[in-house]
Amino acid sequence: MYTVKQIKELIEKNFHDESYIHELVKDDTRKSVHKLVEKWHKEREKQQELLAAWNDMLQFENRAKAQGYTCIAGIDEAGRGPLAGPVVAAAVILKKDTVLLGLNDSKQLSEKKRLAYYDLIQKEALDIGIGIVDAATIDEMNIYEASRLAMVRAVEQLTHSPDYLLIDAMTLPLPTPQENIIKGDAKSASIAAGACIAKVTRDQMMEEYGRQYPEYLFEKHKGYGTKEHLDAIQAHGATPIHRLSFAPVKSVIS
């Protein structure tokens, strides 16, 4: 008879082989083994739920593939709301069989999970393009148009030419067939991947700005209009990365 430790190791090794595990423990009456099996059942159910959710996130990609498209990019941006820093967009083309269980709207993920998915997407994506528009350009053209420009730049940075675009709540001035999806980062796997890449990329940029301008604590609030950020603008004025056209900045420095 196997020890409990050996059974635990065999369950972990053969996690997806249901018939093997049932055969392994069918005549074992030890309570500790029953607890291992209960834990396996719960983990397996959770895996199945995550896989079902992932398959649901592929509905737009699968529909595009059914129409004959083969190179589908998901695009999203990060940084529309902050008072400082750039708006950053990312375009991601996932490999055919990529599975990123639990990936969802990046705003719903903890920073630790976002970083983990960022690393996974970097490994699993067929292609990634990044588009960045700085604060001065945002002031010139408005944040909506700057977000659109960042998305276009992200697509242009791809080394593979996509034949279909899935975009979060935006239509791009590009000839490529495209689909505008409201709250796309919670509905499309490719857009969710783009949102994660854009968010982490921008956060890393703001952390670097935090080192350049330590009195503003950009690494903490990422440029959003927190009280400490507004107090810093009041005390020290605006930096070159502040969006001077945004009312809270304009009101403090005027």
Secondary structure as GFF3:
##gff-version 3
##sequence-region A 1 254
A	DSSP	alpha_helix	4	13	.	.	.	ID=ss1
A	DSSP	alpha_helix	18	25	.	.	.	ID=ss2
A	DSSP	alpha_helix	31	57	.	.	.	ID=ss3
A	DSSP	alpha_helix	59	66	.	.	.	ID=ss4
A	DSSP	beta_strand	72	78	.	.	.	ID=ss5
A	DSSP	beta_strand	87	94	.	.	.	ID=ss6
A	DSSP	three_ten_helix	106	108	.	.	.	ID=ss7
A	DSSP	alpha_helix	111	124	.	.	.	ID=ss8
A	DSSP	beta_strand	125	133	.	.	.	ID=ss9
A	DSSP	alpha_helix	135	141	.	.	.	ID=ss10
A	DSSP	alpha_helix	143	156	.	.	.	ID=ss11
A	DSSP	beta_strand	164	168	.	.	.	ID=ss12
A	DSSP	beta_strand	178	181	.	.	.	ID=ss13
A	DSSP	three_ten_helix	184	186	.	.	.	ID=ss14
A	DSSP	alpha_helix	189	212	.	.	.	ID=ss15
A	DSSP	three_ten_helix	214	216	.	.	.	ID=ss16
A	DSSP	alpha_helix	218	221	.	.	.	ID=ss17
A	DSSP	alpha_helix	227	236	.	.	.	ID=ss18
A	DSSP	alpha_helix	247	253	.	.	.	ID=ss19
###
